[in-house]
Amino acid sequence: MAHPLYVAFVWHQHQPCYQSYGMVGNGHGYYQLPWVRLHGTRDYGGLIKLWARYPSLHQTVSFTPCLLAQLEDYAQGLAIDRHLALALSPVEKLSLEQKVEILTTFFEANPRTQIFPQHRYQQLYEQRQRQGIDWCISHWQPQDFSDLLAWHNLIWFDALTIAEDRDVRDWYFRQKSFTLGDRQRIISKQRQIIQGIIPLHRQLQESGQLEIITSPYGHPILPLLADTNIARTIQAALALPDPRFCWSEDGIRQLQQGKQYYRSTFGRESRGLWPPGLAVSPAMLQTVAQLRFEWLCADEFVLAQSLSTSAERSVWLNSVYRVPTEDGELAMVFRDQQLSDLISFQYGRYSPSQAAQDLIERLLARRQPQETSQPRLVTIALEGDVTWNSYEDNGFTFLQQFYQQCENLSRQGLLQLVTVSEFVDQFPPTRVIAGYNGIPSPLVGSWNRGNFSKWIGQPSQNQAWDYLIDARQALASHPEATEENNPEAWQALYGAESSDWFEAFGQGHSPQTLNSEALFRQHLIRLYHALNETPPGYLHHPLIDQNGDRPLGGYLYPHWDNLTNLIPWQVANGLAVQEGKEFVQKIYYGHDRQRLILRFDFHRFLPELIPDELHLAWYYPYLPHGHAPLAIASLPDQGPLNYYFHHHCRINLHHLQSHHDIAVGLNRWQPHPQRPKLVHQGQTLVVVIPMTALPETRPESLHLLLLLAQQGEFEANLSGDNLVQWPLH
């Protein structure tokens, strides 16, 4: 009898520490950003209620202890964030500075899926976009601000709550005329939902439907804590901080803190571990085994780099492996990158029924073609919060339709959702990564195509590591400052070691990046103060844009005409070339009020030396529109190359001709009348795209892919593992 296809969903619930410097000594107090509260209301509280309706579908949930601690603060009324304080303020007494902050930050949501479906919120959003902040301050009445404060919170209720809670349903029906009393009741409703998150997860774990696992307390990249030079194992030429960060004991402490917090919260030991960034290394795996974890999850790229096999991908990927260490064996499951990324980045642009059906068909295609005694486990690992920003009704219709089909297939013996521990207990792993401690290619890498460049290597990232090294050495110079004697210093260190800050520093210049770098510095300042030391002066100045003359988002000053002159590009964003380095030396991108502009510096711009095609493809993450895949031969079936896009510009580098297509539906392109303008001088090519080629309502950002091709066949991915996120503010 053939086994069903076993599927293990591992949902990663995570937020970094948003507590601001100046909080009270017991660790509670003021939060700089509202994301724990908002995602708690919609995602952590909403998903668990949805899962409770499908008791036969077992899943695994990873909660970072740092997130659990912040949820507890909100549940107990011990936390207040900047947005919450503003939402509860009388609008008649708002200062000019508060109004500017509200108009700047209270539209931080996905316009297509969260703002546009609500008529009143869309009305306010379009006034801000078209008329500007100054106009809104001059013309808006107190009621306009009150409605904005209400809708900024209302859109974060989950679909089940909207459908079943009379108060929330009435607020959605009313749309406007919200009072301070209404806003107080909205916030109270949020707190009620957050209060139920941990108890309901505990209940479903006790029933056997959920397995809950932990992670290191503050969500650091564990291999980098042990030795930042581990990044050169994958990328030998990567620029790294010198001296290196090398405090492996921090990872051990954070893992111990994670185990302890999990035990106190859920009353049992965590069998599994979510390593932040799914990043692993030999030393880190030995530590995990030493602390008596039984299994952990990593990415398929890590496994692929460690195996030498010609077997079909589904054979070596859809298995559980035994990994021997000096301190015992670990079981490891490896994330199916394609399916995980489809849910995270693609299905939000499908209809819910199309997305659910596509996922089911892809899963069934992974079943064994014939009866075998070896069961297959597909591991789908992804974030359980920001994933849903691009979905209609926050993904609930998609998940409901998918779960209903899973129940039917489970009854037919074709597919079964399991927790990881259930599968490992029933089918103990037999595949061994042989000779692990001495093989030339050990298990090392992350979900970022196997490397660590998401968190280290760029100048701002390396400078942040330098700041962290200084602070860590200051802590080491105080041997009396143990965790028992000075918990404030250690909690500040754990907050600063979070992977989120270093990831943000590599994402260009955006308001989100500036928020992250400010919080990172605040954690370090808090550490020095806890040691009764004066923080270094550099911590009181922004880590990014310290010259103060570099506009956010790569904005190019409009009064220049020589597009190949390097001077204006010094205020634009630079992109490190990932592949095709033998052809392209450097890429810059920026914009002014009329144009999107990219500059490509080639090593030698000669037809016989470079591929004949440059491809630009992009979509707008927050606007409704058609999408289609790229019709390029031999394009690898992996993200972001297999994403669906809205624009596709093809440039013939040999003849300097351009063509522009736009997606008008799913899988359908048609010519766009506005083609890019090409300016060629020496080894430099500048591509100019008029802003009029963009939607009438100017998007806030676009996600861009850059490729080289030869006679229509894929040659190189210039933009690397992730799409270029281009803010257009």
Order of alpha helices (4+ residues) and beta strands (2+ residues): beta-beta-alpha-alpha-beta-alpha-beta-alpha-alpha-alpha-alpha-alpha-alpha-alpha-alpha-alpha-beta-alpha-alpha-beta-alpha-beta-alpha-alpha-beta-beta-alpha-alpha-beta-alpha-beta-alpha-beta-alpha-alpha-alpha-alpha-alpha-beta-beta-beta-beta-beta-beta-beta-beta-beta-beta-beta-beta
